[in-house]
């Protein structure tokens, strides 16, 4: 199973970006039931959980992004998305997609998001 993120870039404060995580090597029923999470890591800081999407389509968000970020799934494309609105300079980080598959934590290579002030 492989995860690859895309959609990062440079945006001004208040702008929006939509990140995508394409999942390959997984059958649809397993994708459907799996939890997928978005994490981020800013320079000099620990990696932190941003949002999670569960198999029943419920979502959880970090307090810092609640009301601004939305996680969603596209089952047909086996993709997980993170819509980010109202971006702030403190959202600048490398964003990673992650899941646990057969007991192993899997990560994508990450995508850089930079928010200019």
Order of alpha helices (4+ residues) and beta strands (2+ residues): beta-beta-beta-alpha-beta-beta-beta-beta-beta-beta-beta-beta
